[in-house]
Amino acid sequence: MLRWLRATGLFLLAFGIGQALANEPIEVMSAEQALVESQSGERVLIDVRSPSEWRETGIPETAEAVTIHDPRGLPAFVQEVIDRTGGDRERPVAFICATGVRSAYATQLLRDAGYQDVVNVKEGMFGSDAGSGWREKGLPIAECQNC
């Protein structure tokens, strides 16, 4: 799993995503805060990992599953997020992935699509320099339906 995560990070950096993210700071949120805000309906939480990851580990109980690995490309991913938020670009959104890399990229993509309040759950499901992660903290996880 760790090898896959490193390969994914290198793949994204190879395509200039690291540079794009470095140009504009991305707001981050803790896993606990994402849980509170998604439980209350204040914010839509979206897990951007792959379907195989969702099947393997489950998804945050309050999250929508929308993969950034959509075979139709990134525009299809963005459109799916727009659909899940009812097209409301003022609706607060948080993205989570394994360790915060893909969710940071998703955050930038949604900003570019005109969303105003988009944050990254940087610690992700498995932890990063931002925290120990959703799973380690024992936050609620659900099996992914239709994965």
Backbone as numpy.savetxt, mean C-alpha at the origin, in Angstrom:
# Nx Ny Nz CAx CAy CAz Cx Cy Cz
11.31 -15.27 0.88 10.48 -14.07 0.88 11.35 -12.82 0.88
12.38 -12.80 1.74 13.24 -11.63 1.83 13.95 -11.38 0.50
14.38 -12.45 -0.16 15.05 -12.30 -1.45 14.09 -11.66 -2.45
12.82 -12.09 -2.44 11.83 -11.53 -3.34 11.63 -10.04 -3.06
11.58 -9.68 -1.75 11.38 -8.27 -1.40 12.55 -7.42 -1.88
13.77 -7.92 -1.70 14.94 -7.18 -2.18 14.90 -7.03 -3.69
14.56 -8.12 -4.39 14.49 -8.07 -5.86 13.43 -7.07 -6.31
12.30 -7.04 -5.64 11.24 -6.09 -5.99 11.73 -4.66 -5.79
12.40 -4.40 -4.67 12.93 -3.07 -4.41 13.93 -2.64 -5.46
14.82 -3.55 -5.84 15.80 -3.23 -6.88 15.14 -3.01 -8.22
14.13 -3.81 -8.53 13.39 -3.64 -9.78 12.77 -2.25 -9.84
12.12 -1.85 -8.77 11.47 -0.53 -8.76 12.49 0.59 -8.87
13.60 0.46 -8.17 14.63 1.49 -8.25 15.24 1.56 -9.64
15.37 0.42 -10.30 15.94 0.39 -11.64 15.10 1.19 -12.63
13.84 1.34 -12.36 12.97 2.09 -13.25 12.76 3.52 -12.79
13.61 3.99 -11.91 13.60 5.39 -11.54 12.59 5.78 -10.49
11.96 4.81 -9.88 10.96 5.14 -8.88 11.60 5.79 -7.67
12.77 5.31 -7.30 13.46 5.90 -6.16 13.70 7.38 -6.36
14.09 7.76 -7.56 14.31 9.18 -7.86 13.02 9.97 -7.79
11.95 9.40 -8.34 10.67 10.10 -8.32 10.20 10.33 -6.89
10.39 9.33 -6.04 9.95 9.46 -4.66 10.82 10.44 -3.88
12.07 10.55 -4.25 12.98 11.44 -3.54 12.63 12.90 -3.77
11.91 13.20 -4.85 11.60 14.58 -5.20 10.50 15.18 -4.34
9.64 14.39 -3.80 8.52 14.91 -3.02 8.32 14.03 -1.79
8.36 14.64 -0.60 8.21 13.82 0.60 6.85 13.13 0.65
6.87 11.90 1.14 5.64 11.12 1.25 5.27 11.05 2.72
4.05 11.41 3.02 3.57 11.33 4.40 3.42 9.86 4.79
3.84 9.55 6.02 3.74 8.18 6.50 2.79 8.11 7.70
2.32 6.89 7.94 1.38 6.64 9.02 1.75 5.30 9.64
1.57 5.18 10.94 1.83 3.91 11.61 0.74 2.90 11.27
1.06 1.64 11.45 0.06 0.59 11.22 -1.12 0.77 12.17
-0.85 1.11 13.41 -1.94 1.29 14.38 -2.88 2.42 13.96
-2.31 3.52 13.49 -3.14 4.65 13.06 -3.94 4.29 11.81
-3.32 3.54 10.90 -4.05 3.10 9.71 -5.23 2.21 10.10
-5.03 1.36 11.09 -6.12 0.51 11.56 -7.26 1.35 12.13
-6.93 2.29 12.99 -7.95 3.14 13.62 -8.74 3.91 12.56
-8.03 4.54 11.63 -8.70 5.36 10.62 -9.49 4.53 9.62
-9.01 3.33 9.31 -9.77 2.48 8.37 -10.96 1.83 9.06
-10.84 1.53 10.34 -11.99 0.98 11.08 -13.11 2.00 11.19
-12.74 3.25 11.38 -13.75 4.30 11.54 -14.36 4.74 10.22
-13.76 4.31 9.11 -14.23 4.75 7.81 -13.66 6.08 7.38
-12.78 6.63 8.19 -12.16 7.92 7.89 -11.21 7.83 6.70
-10.57 6.66 6.52 -9.56 6.48 5.48 -9.72 5.09 4.86
-9.52 5.00 3.56 -9.51 3.73 2.87 -8.08 3.17 2.95
-7.94 1.96 3.46 -6.64 1.29 3.52 -6.58 0.28 2.38
-5.53 0.35 1.58 -5.39 -0.53 0.42 -4.07 -1.28 0.50
-4.16 -2.61 0.44 -2.99 -3.48 0.40 -2.62 -3.68 -1.06
-1.42 -3.23 -1.45 -1.02 -3.24 -2.85 -0.15 -4.45 -3.23
0.02 -5.38 -2.31 0.88 -6.54 -2.60 0.24 -7.43 -3.66
0.90 -8.50 -3.99 0.41 -9.42 -5.02 -0.60 -10.41 -4.44
-1.46 -10.97 -5.29 -2.41 -11.97 -4.82 -1.73 -13.15 -4.12
-0.57 -13.57 -4.60 0.11 -14.69 -3.92 0.53 -14.29 -2.51
0.93 -13.05 -2.31 1.27 -12.58 -0.97 0.03 -12.54 -0.08
-1.08 -12.07 -0.64 -2.33 -12.02 0.14 -2.74 -13.42 0.59
-2.63 -14.39 -0.34 -3.00 -15.77 0.00 -2.08 -16.33 1.08
-0.81 -16.00 0.99 0.18 -16.53 1.93 0.03 -15.96 3.34
-0.24 -14.67 3.45 -0.21 -14.02 4.77 -1.52 -13.37 5.19
-2.51 -13.32 4.31 -3.72 -12.58 4.61 -3.48 -11.09 4.37
-4.53 -10.31 4.58 -4.45 -8.86 4.42 -4.95 -8.21 5.70
-4.58 -6.94 5.93 -5.16 -6.26 7.08 -6.68 -6.36 7.02
-7.27 -6.66 8.14 -8.71 -6.91 8.21 -9.55 -5.77 7.61
-9.08 -4.56 7.73 -9.85 -3.40 7.27 -9.42 -2.93 5.88
-8.58 -3.70 5.20 -8.01 -3.25 3.92 -8.77 -3.78 2.71
-8.67 -3.03 1.64 -9.07 -3.46 0.30 -7.83 -4.06 -0.35
-7.98 -5.10 -1.13 -6.87 -5.72 -1.85 -6.88 -5.24 -3.29
-5.89 -4.40 -3.66 -5.75 -3.89 -5.02 -4.27 -3.99 -5.37
-3.91 -4.95 -6.20 -2.50 -5.16 -6.48 -1.90 -4.11 -7.40
-0.71 -3.66 -7.03 0.05 -2.75 -7.90 0.65 -3.52 -9.07
0.58 -4.85 -8.99 1.11 -5.72 -10.04 0.04 -6.08 -11.07
-0.95 -5.23 -11.24 -2.03 -5.49 -12.19 -1.42 -5.82 -13.56
-1.78 -6.94 -14.15 -1.19 -7.31 -15.45 -1.51 -6.32 -16.57
-2.51 -5.48 -16.36 -2.84 -4.45 -17.36 -2.01 -3.19 -17.18
-1.15 -3.15 -16.16 -0.25 -2.03 -15.96 -0.68 -1.08 -14.85
0.17 -0.09 -14.61 -0.08 0.87 -13.54 -1.33 1.72 -13.75
-1.67 2.11 -14.99 -2.92 2.86 -15.17 -4.14 2.07 -14.69
-4.13 0.76 -14.90 -5.25 -0.07 -14.44 -5.28 -0.12 -12.92
-4.11 -0.17 -12.29 -4.04 -0.13 -10.82 -4.66 1.17 -10.31
-4.24 2.28 -10.88 -4.76 3.59 -10.45 -6.27 3.65 -10.67
-6.75 3.15 -11.79 -8.20 3.17 -12.06 -8.95 2.32 -11.04
-8.38 1.18 -10.65 -9.03 0.33 -9.65 -9.13 1.05 -8.31
-8.09 1.78 -7.95 -8.13 2.56 -6.70 -9.18 3.66 -6.80
-9.23 4.32 -7.94 -10.25 5.35 -8.16 -11.65 4.74 -8.01
-11.84 3.57 -8.58 -13.14 2.89 -8.47 -13.46 2.55 -7.01
-12.46 2.08 -6.27 -12.69 1.67 -4.87 -12.97 2.86 -3.96
-12.57 4.05 -4.39 -12.82 5.25 -3.59 -13.99 6.05 -4.15
-14.71 5.47 -5.08 -15.86 6.15 -5.66 -15.49 7.38 -6.46
-14.22 7.44 -6.90 -13.77 8.59 -7.69 -13.58 9.85 -6.88
-13.72 9.75 -5.57 -13.61 10.92 -4.69 -12.15 11.20 -4.37
-11.57 12.16 -5.07 -10.14 12.46 -4.90 -9.84 13.18 -3.58
-10.87 13.51 -2.84 -10.66 14.08 -1.51 -10.75 13.01 -0.42
-11.08 11.79 -0.80 -11.18 10.69 0.16 -9.79 10.30 0.64
-9.53 10.31 1.94 -8.22 9.91 2.45 -7.94 8.43 2.18
-6.71 8.16 1.74 -6.28 6.81 1.38 -4.94 6.53 2.04
-4.75 5.27 2.46 -3.45 4.80 2.95 -3.11 3.53 2.21
-1.85 3.39 1.84 -1.38 2.19 1.17 -0.44 1.42 2.07
-0.52 0.08 2.00 0.38 -0.79 2.73 0.87 -1.88 1.78
2.12 -2.30 1.98 2.68 -3.43 1.24 3.50 -4.25 2.24
4.52 -4.91 1.80 5.32 -5.74 2.71 6.22 -4.88 3.60
6.97 -3.95 3.00 7.94 -3.16 3.77 7.95 -1.68 3.43
6.96 -1.19 2.71 6.84 0.24 2.47 7.34 0.76 1.15
7.96 -0.07 0.31 8.49 0.40 -0.97 7.37 0.56 -2.00
6.63 -0.50 -2.24 5.55 -0.42 -3.24 4.45 0.52 -2.79
4.17 0.56 -1.50 3.13 1.47 -1.01 3.55 2.93 -1.17
4.85 3.21 -1.06 5.33 4.57 -1.31 5.11 4.95 -2.77
5.39 4.02 -3.65 5.18 4.27 -5.07 3.70 4.47 -5.37
2.85 3.63 -4.78 1.40 3.77 -4.97 0.92 5.13 -4.48
1.49 5.59 -3.37 1.14 6.91 -2.83 1.42 7.99 -3.86
2.58 7.92 -4.49 2.93 8.92 -5.50 2.02 8.82 -6.72
1.71 7.61 -7.14 0.81 7.44 -8.29 -0.55 8.08 -8.03
-1.07 7.89 -6.83 -2.39 8.45 -6.52 -2.33 9.97 -6.40
-1.24 10.48 -5.85 -1.07 11.94 -5.83 -1.09 12.48 -7.24
-0.36 11.80 -8.13 -0.31 12.23 -9.52 -1.68 12.18 -10.18
-2.57 11.34 -9.66 -3.94 11.23 -10.18 -4.87 12.25 -9.54
-4.33 13.12 -8.67 -5.12 14.21 -8.11 -5.64 14.00 -6.71
-5.27 12.91 -6.05 -5.70 12.69 -4.67 -4.89 13.58 -3.74
-5.56 14.16 -2.75 -4.93 15.13 -1.87 -4.36 14.53 -0.58
-5.03 13.53 -0.03 -4.67 13.00 1.28 -4.33 11.51 1.15
-3.08 11.24 0.78 -2.62 9.87 0.56 -1.38 9.66 1.40
-1.36 8.55 2.16 -0.23 8.27 3.04 0.26 6.83 2.83
1.48 6.62 3.26 2.15 5.33 3.17 2.26 4.72 4.57
1.80 3.50 4.73 2.04 2.75 5.97 3.42 2.12 5.77
4.44 2.93 6.03 5.81 2.59 5.66 6.34 1.33 6.34
5.87 1.03 7.54 6.37 -0.17 8.21 5.84 -1.44 7.56
4.77 -1.31 6.78 4.24 -2.43 6.03 3.74 -3.58 6.89
3.59 -4.70 6.24 3.12 -5.91 6.91 4.23 -6.56 7.73
5.48 -6.43 7.28 6.58 -7.19 7.89 7.63 -6.35 8.60
7.46 -5.04 8.61 8.38 -4.17 9.31 9.41 -3.53 8.40
9.87 -2.38 8.86 10.90 -1.61 8.15 11.53 -0.68 9.19
12.30 0.28 8.72 12.88 1.24 9.66 11.81 2.10 10.34
10.58 2.05 9.86 9.49 2.83 10.43 8.76 2.12 11.57
8.99 0.82 11.74 8.30 0.09 12.79 8.32 -1.40 12.52
7.76 -2.16 13.44 7.86 -3.63 13.36 6.85 -4.27 12.41
5.87 -3.54 11.94 4.94 -4.06 10.94 3.63 -4.58 11.51
2.65 -4.61 10.64 1.28 -5.00 10.98 1.24 -6.36 11.66
1.90 -7.35 11.08 1.84 -8.72 11.61 2.52 -8.83 12.97
3.70 -8.27 13.10 4.44 -8.35 14.37 3.67 -7.66 15.49
2.94 -6.62 15.16 2.16 -5.89 16.16 0.87 -6.61 16.52
0.57 -7.70 15.82 -0.62 -8.47 16.13 -1.92 -7.79 15.73
-1.87 -6.91 14.75 -3.08 -6.23 14.29 -3.93 -7.21 13.49
-5.23 -7.00 13.40 -6.13 -7.99 12.79 -5.86 -8.23 11.32
-5.85 -9.51 10.98 -5.61 -9.96 9.60 -6.77 -10.85 9.18
-7.16 -10.71 7.94 -8.24 -11.53 7.39 -7.72 -12.31 6.19
-8.33 -13.45 5.93 -8.03 -14.16 4.69 -8.51 -13.32 3.53
-7.77 -13.34 2.48 -8.18 -12.58 1.30 -9.24 -13.35 0.54
-10.37 -12.75 0.36 -11.44 -13.34 -0.43 -11.18 -13.05 -1.90
-11.43 -14.00 -2.76 -11.28 -13.84 -4.20 -9.85 -13.57 -4.66
-8.89 -14.16 -3.98 -7.49 -13.98 -4.39 -7.04 -15.12 -5.26
